């Protein structure tokens, strides 16, 4: 994953690549969403508007992500839960 904040502040359009394919494209606010980043990269983030322009993408620590209700990636789940899903 690249520096998504820089991409969100200095470009007019982005392509979100996942598994070698374009998963989303368009303006940064449409492409760099919390749900798309979680879905395609398994990363829990907050996406905020930058008052100076663009957006800021902030990674969350595991404990912050859990309290925010994010679903852990398969390799982060407890072993008994990972085996059943």
C-alpha positions in Angstrom: 0.0 0.0 0.0 1.3 3.5 -0.9 0.9 6.7 1.0 -2.8 7.2 0.5 -2.8 10.6 2.1 -0.4 12.0 -0.5 -2.4 10.4 -3.2 -5.6 11.9 -1.8 -4.1 15.4 -1.5 -2.2 15.7 -4.8 -4.2 14.0 -7.5 -7.5 14.5 -9.3 -8.2 10.9 -9.9 -7.1 7.5 -8.5 -7.3 3.8 -9.3 -7.5 1.4 -6.4 -5.8 -1.8 -7.4 -6.7 -5.1 -5.8 -5.4 -8.6 -6.9 -4.0 -7.0 -10.1 -7.3 -5.5 -11.1 -8.9 -2.0 -10.9 -11.4 -2.3 -8.0 -12.4 1.4 -7.9 -11.5 4.6 -9.8 -12.4 8.2 -9.7 -11.8 11.2 -7.5 -9.9 10.6 -4.2 -13.0 11.1 -2.0 -14.9 8.3 -4.0 -12.0 5.9 -4.1 -10.2 6.3 -0.7 -13.1 5.3 1.6 -12.8 3.4 4.8 -15.0 0.6 3.5 -13.1 0.1 0.2 -9.7 0.2 2.0 -10.9 -2.4 4.5 -12.5 -4.6 1.9 -9.6 -4.7 -0.5 -6.5 -4.3 1.8 -7.8 -5.5 5.1 -6.6 -2.2 6.7 -8.7 -0.3 9.2 -8.4 3.4 8.6 -10.2 6.7 9.2 -10.5 9.0 6.2 -10.9 12.7 7.1 -11.2 15.9 5.1 -8.0 18.1 5.2 -9.0 21.7 5.8 -6.2 22.7 3.4 -7.5 20.5 0.6 -7.7 16.8 -0.1 -8.1 14.0 2.4 -6.1 12.4 5.1 -6.0 8.6 5.5 -5.1 7.5 9.1 -4.3 3.9 9.9 -5.9 2.5 13.1 -4.1 0.3 15.6 -5.7 -3.1 16.1 -7.3 -2.1 19.4 -8.8 1.1 17.8 -10.1 -0.9 14.9 -11.8 -3.4 17.1 -13.5 -0.7 19.2 -14.6 1.0 15.9 -16.2 -2.3 14.8 -13.8 -3.3 12.1 -13.7 -6.9 11.1 -10.2 -8.4 11.6 -8.5 -10.0 8.6 -8.6 -13.8 8.5 -4.9 -14.0 9.7 -5.7 -11.7 12.7 -8.7 -13.7 14.0 -8.4 -16.2 16.9 -7.4 -19.6 15.5 -10.7 -21.3 16.4 -12.7 -18.6 14.7 -10.4 -18.5 11.6 -10.8 -22.3 11.2 -14.6 -22.1 11.0 -14.9 -19.2 8.5 
